[in-house]
Amino acid sequence: MAVRPGEIRLSTATGRWVVLTTVLGSSMALLDSTVVNVALPRIGESLDADLAVLQWIVNAYTLALASLILLGGALGDRYGRRRIFVLGVIWFAIGSLLCGLAPTGELLVLARAFQGIGGALLTPGSLALIQASFHPDDRARAVGLWSGFGGVGAAIGPFVGGWLVDGPGWRWVFLINVPLAALCVPVALRHVPESRDPGAHLDRRFDVLGAALGAAALCLVTYALIEGVWWAGVAGVVVGVVFVLVERHRSDPMLPLSIFRSRLFTAVNLVTFCVYAAFGGFFFLVALQLQVVSGYTALQAGLALLPTTVLMLLFSARSGELAQRTGPRLPLTVGPLICAAGILLMLRVGENASYMTDVLPAVLVMGVGMVTLVAPLTATVLASVETARAGIASGVNNAAARAAGLLAVAALPMLAGMGPEAYRSASAFGAAFDRAMPMCAAVLVLGAVIAAVTIRRPAPSCVHPECRVSCGVGAPPLEPGEPEPEPEPEKAAEKATEKAAGTAAEAGETGRSGPGAGPEGEEGPRGPDPGRGR
């Protein structure tokens, strides 16, 4: 007898299979994001690629993921979360195979963009499957297990990636996703029940135009920053303005602008943008610095940054609990300042740098700052809107973080004066790295100032389960919200009729990470006025 969504218990074999499936799927995207930076010098050497191509190898994936992640969540709501998750895994695996076989840098960039589309289908579905499949009593524990195993995956990712680059070769950084997908897909089809938002197909339309305009704006601005073409930047700004106008006038927007009526939500997303712009630029350049200037192998460079992930894995829960008592303003102000100090300590890392005296202190300080900051940031985003819009709030915050990293990777080498061949010269790259790190620190200080001035709301009422074990380094975790249970078969027709007649207009608003998660006219954030002092 098939198990219905929302009834699976964690102690059963089916429950364990569901956790395994979602961990395998999310690990593919997570491993890819943590190991590609380490492989960049070898990729450049192998494909005779300049620095701009290396930037595009990182950004093509991030661009597709940031632009389409909200749409990916909506597809799962309508057509089935398992179906879209499996499609995303297969798509991602095909993209990984194309990356591993790419003979030129330009084809690798195209394959990375293709891979990013799979990531946009896969990433929101991983956690959404857990939320929709498990009994409410077991849901928090299941999310905790998923997050914990994801944290372990993030911790071993740099080791595995460095070993692959130094051993079989950089192509296996991508090819390793193929056997993971071959294991994940049959397990998902056999053991994970299908689930969907019962009302999504009745009153939702996909905002394809909004998704296309958002992607085009990001692509044009990124192109302008990497290639130094001014007209592309102007065109990107114009397309961005058109995107905002379109979203404002659509009845079913991908990005409901009414969500920004919450001043707290707007403020926290500004902090998110600053923080993850600095993180994106830092992790892109430091992997190159350690190998090009300090002479580390890929494995050594990957392991050098491991303490940051370990600290996040061990102490995110305590950081979130502390933020509940102090309120979000303190950690969101202090955390970026600590991270800025860690980044400035990286100025000590040059030729023949000692790991124990030069690299490790900077990485530890950076990790402490991230522990202080990331879990409270995610919880504050979710607390800044009413529960029904938690999914769209989380999706917007995640997309903002990825867009920030995208723009930082595009802009920072230009601002630091890195030429196309800079990464081939230790002296040239080292000098540019020394100019870039103060810029990253300054953006973090700006984020701290924004938090200190604008965030004055009392502590969130809870820290969501995915932040109790570990939080993401590349972007905040997604929160699909509480799923609406599937209706009983005999009640489905009646429920559909009621929704079509408008008698249950709010029944489908369950906090999803897809477009149109709340009508334009919804009320602002729950609880006290976000602008009121603590």
N, C-alpha and C positions, 0 to 999 in steps of 0.2 A: 504493500500500500504506500503510495507516494506521500511524502511529508509536505504539508502545506507551509508556505512562507510564514514566518512569524511564530512557528511552533517548534522549531528545532532546538533541542537542548544541547548545551556544550559537552555534556558528559557522554553523548551518544557518538557512535562511529560517524554518522552523517555530519554531526557538528564538527568533528575533528577534520573531516574531509573539506568542509566549507572553509575552515580556517586555513588549511593547507593550500587550497586553491587561491584564495585571496592573497596569501603571503607570496606564493610563487608569482602571481601576476604583478603585484606591486613591486616585488624585488627586481623584476626585469627593468622597470623604469627607474627604480632607485639605483641599481648598480650602474646603469648607463650614465646617470647624472653624476655619479661620484668618481667614475674611472676614466671618462673621456679626457678630462683636463690633464690627467697624468700621462695620457698617451700622445698628447699633441706634438711634443718635439719629435718623436719617432715618426708620426704621421707626416709632419712637414718634411723630414729628411727623406722618407720613403717615396713620397709623391712629388717632391721638389716644389712644395707649396710655400707661398710667402705668408706673412703674418695675417693679411686680410683673409686668406682662405681659412686659416686656423680660426679666426673669429667667426667666419660663416659656419664652420663645422659645428661650433657650439651654438650659434644663434639660430641657424636654420631649424634645429630641433625645438629650441625654446620658443621661437616665433610661432610655429604651428601649434605647439602645446598651449601657449598663453592665449592665442586667438580663438581656439576651438574648444577649450576645456568646459566652458559653460554649455555649449551646444552638445558636447558629448554626454553630459549629465542629463540633458533633456531627452536625448535619443533613448537612453536607458529607461527613463520614466515612461516613455510612450511605447516603445517596441519590445521592452523586456530588458531588465538589468543584466541577466545572465547572457542573453543573446548579444548585447552590445559589448559586454565585457569580453566574451569569447572572440567576437569580431576584432576587438581592439588587440587582444593577445596575438591573434593570427596576423593582423596587419603589422603589428610591431615586430613580429618575428620575420616577416617578409622584408620589412625595412632594414632590420638588422643584417639579414643575409645580403641584401644589396649593398649595405655599408661595408661589410666584410669583403665583398668581391670588387669594390669600386677600384678601377684602374687609375683614375685621376682625381685630383682634389675637387674639381667642379662636379663630377658625378657623385662623389662622396657627399658634397653639400646637398645635392638633390635628394639623395637617399636619406640623409638625415631629416630633411623636411618631411619626406614620406613617413619616416619612422615617428616623427612628432605627431602626425595625425593619429597614428595608432596609440600613442601615449595619451592623447586627448580623449580617446574612446575608453581606454583602459583605466586611467587614473581615477576618475570619479566613481567608476563602477566597483572598484575594489572594496572600499569602505561601505558603499551603498548596499552591496550584497550582504555584508554582515548585518547591517542595520535592518534590512528587510527579511533576512532569513531566520534570525534567532528570536527565541522567546524573550519578551522584555526583561524577565528576571536574569537572563544570561547575557544580555546584549552588552552591558558594560564590560564584563569579564572577557567576552569574545573580542571586543574592540581593543582591550588592553593586551590580549595575546597577540593580535594582529600587529599592534604598534610595537610591542616588545620584540617580536621576531623581525619586524622591519628595522628596528634599531640595531639588532645584531647584524642584519644584512648590511646596513650602512657602515657598521664598524669593520666588517671583514671585506667590504667592497674595495677599499684602497689596496689592501694586501693582495686580493685576487687580481685586481686590475694591474698592479705593478708587476706581479709575477707573470701574468700573461704577456705584458709588453716586453719584459726582459727575457721571457722564455719563448713560447711559440710565436709571439709577434703581436703587433697592435691589432691586427685584423680579428683576433680572437676576443678582443674586448667586445666586439659586436656579435661575433658568431656564437658566443656562449649563450646568447638569448634563445637560439633555435632549440636546443634540447630542453631548456626550461619551458618553452612554449609547448613542445611536444608532450611534456608531462602534464602541464596545466590544463590544456584544452580537454582531453578525454576525462580527466577527473571532474572538471566543471560540468561537462555534459551529463555525466553519470550521477553525480552526487549533489549538485547545487540546484535547488528548486528555482523555477522561473518566478519573477515578481515584476510588477509594474505599478505605476500610478493609475488606478482604475479610471480616473477622469481625464487623464492627459490627452487621450485621443478625441475627446468630445469637445473640449473648449480651448485647445492650445494649437497654435501654429508656430512653426519654426521660423525664427528671425534670421533667415539665411542672408538677407541683405545686410543686417547689422553685423553678422559674423564676417561677411566679406569686406565690409568697410573697415571694421576694426583691424582685420589682418592686413589690409592694404595700407592703412595708416602706419602701423608698426613697421611693416616691411619697407616703406618708403623712407621713414625716418632712420631706420637701421642702415639702409643702403647709403643714405646721405652721410651718416657718421663714419661708416667704414671706408667708403670710396671717396669721400670728400666732394660730393656733388651737391651743390647748394640747392639746385632746382628741385631735387628729390625731397629735401627737407621741407621746402615751402609746400610742395604738393602733399606731403604727408600731413602737415598741419591743416591744410585745407580739407583733406579727406577726413581728418579727425573731427573737424568742426561739422562736416556733413553727417558723420556718424552720430554725434551728439544730437543734432537736429532730428535725424531719423528716429533715434531711440526715444526722443521726447514726445513724438507725435504718434508712435505706434501703440496699439492697444495691447500688444503682446511682445514687448521688447526683450531682447537678450539681456540687456542691462537696464533694469528699471531705475531710472534716475531718481525716482521718489525715495529710494533707499538712502540717498545722500542728504535727505532732510534731517537725518540724525547727525547733529554736529559731532557727537562722539565717534560715530562710524567714519565720518569724513576725516576727522583728526587722526584716528588710528590708521587709516589707510595711507595718509601722508607719512606717518611715522614708518609704516611698513615699506613704502616706496623708498624712503631714504635708507633704511636699514638694509634691505635686500639689494639695493643698488651697490652699496658698499661691499656686501658679502659677495655678490656676483663678480665685481671687479677684482676683489682680493683673491678669491679662490682660482680665478682664471690666471692671474699673473703669478701667484706664488708657486703654483706647480711648475711653471716655466722657469722662474727664478731659481728654484732649488736644483733643477737639472742643468739649465744653461749656464748659470753663474757659479753655483756652489758645487757643481760636479756630482750631484746625487744621481743614482740610478732611478729608474721609474719606480721600482719597489721601495727604495728608500724614501723617495718623495711622497709616495702614497702613505707610508707608515708614519712619516713625519707629522702629518696632519691628523693622525688617528686620535690623539688625546681630546681634540675638540668633540668628536663624535661620542667618545666614551663618556665624557662629562655630561653631554646632553642625555645620553642613555641612562645614566645613574641618577641624575639630580633634577630632571625636569619636573618630576612629581613634587618634590619638596619646594621647588621654585613656585609652582602653581599654587600650592597650599599657602605659602608665605604671601603671595599676591592677594589671596582671598582675605587675609587679615589686614594688610596694609593698604589695599586699593591699588589700581593699576598705575597710577601716576608715578610712584616711586620707582618700580622696576623698569618702566618704559623710559624713564629719564636716566637712571643710573646705568642700566644695561648697555645702551649705545655708547656711553662715555667709557665704560670698561673695555668694550670692543675697540673703540678708537685708540685706547692706550695700547692694547695688544697689537694693533696694526702698526702703530708707530714703533713698537719694539722690533718689528720685522725689518726696520732700517739697519739693524745690526747684522742682518744676514747678507753676506757678500761672498766673495771667493774664499774657499776653504773654511766656510762657516762651521763651527762646532755645534752639533745638535744639542748637547746638554746645556751649553752656556748661551747660545744665540737663538736657536730655533725653538726649543722646548719652552722657555719662559714666555715667549710671544704667543705661542699656540695655547698654553695654559691660560694666560690672561684673556685671550680671545674666547676660549671656551667658557670661562666663568661669565663673561659678558653675555654670551649667547644663552647660557642657562638662565641667567637673570631675566632675560628679555623675552624669549620666544614663546614660552608657554603662557605667560600673562598677556602677551599681545594677542594670541589666538583667542583666549577666553574673553578678552575685552571686546574683540570684534563680534563675537557671538552674543555677548550681553548688550550690545549697543542697539540691537533691533529686537522686535518681538519674535517669539519662538517660531512663528509660522514662516519667517523669512531668514531663519538661521542658515539654510542651505545656500540661498543666493548670496547672502552676506559672506559666507565662507568662500564661495566660488569667486566672488569679486576680489576678495582679499588675496586669494591664491594667485589669481591672474595678475593682480597689481604687482605682487612680489616677483613673478616671473618676467613681467614686462620691465620691471626695474632692473633686474639682472641682465636682461637682453640689451637694454640701452647702455648699461654700464660697460659691458663687454665691447659694445660698438664704439663708445665714446672715449673710454679711458686711454687706450693706446694713442689715439689722436691727440688728446689733451696733454699726455705725457711726452709727446714728441717721438714716438716709436716709428721708425721707418719700416718699409716692407720686409727688410732683411734683418731687423734688429735682433730677433731671437737666435740668429746664427752667430752673433758676436757677444761674448760675455761682458765686455766692457760697455758696449752700447746698450745692451738690455739692462744691465745693472744700474746704469745712470738713469735710464727712463723709469725703472722700478722705484728708485729713490724719489723720483718726482711724483709718481702715481700714488704711493702710499699715503702721503699727507692729504691728498685729494679724497681718498676713501675715508680717512679719519674725519675730515671736515664735513663730509656728508652725514656721517654718524652723529657728529656734534649738532648739526642742523636738526636731525631727527630727535635728539634729546631735548633741544630747545622747544621744538613743536610740542613734544609730549608735556614738558613742564608748563607751558603756557596754556595749552588747550584741554588737557585731560584732567578733569576734576571730579569725575563721577565716583561714587563709592565702589568698592570691590565687587566684581561679578559674583553672582550667587553660587556659581559652581565652576569648576574647571572640567571641561569636557573630557571624556575618557581617553581620547587619543593623545592628550597631552599629559596623561598621568604616567606614562612610561617613557616616551621619547617624542620629540618634535623634530620637524624637518629642518635640515640645514639649507637646502635649496629653495624651499618655499614653505609657508605655513601648511599644516594639514587641512584636508578638506573635511567638512562636516555635512553629511547629507540630511541631517535632521531626523525626526521621528517619522518612519514610513507609515503611510496610511495602509491598513490591512486590506488584503484582497477581500471583496465581498463574497458572501456565500452565493453559489450558483443560482439558487432560486430567487435571490434578492438582486441579482445583477441588473436585470432588465428594469426593475422598479427604481433602483438607484440611478441608472442611466437616465431614465425619464425625468426623475426629480432634478438631476443636474442640468439637463437640457432646458427644463422649465425655469431654472434659476432659483429653485427653492433651497438649494444647498450650495450657494455660490462659494463658500469658504472651504468646502470639504476637500478640495484638491490641493489647498495651500498647505503643504506639509514640510516646508523647508527643504527644497531640493536644490541641487547645484545646477539646474538647468535654467533656460530663459523663461521669463514671465513668471517668476516665483511669487510675485505679489502684484496686485493691481496698483495702478498709479495713485489711487486715492486712499491707500491704507494709512492708518495712523502712524505716527513717528515711533521712536523707541519706547519700550516699556519702562516702567519705573520712573525715577526722578528725572527731571529735566537734565539732559546731558551737559548743559552749560553751567549748571549750578555748582557752587563750590562744595568741596568735600566737608 
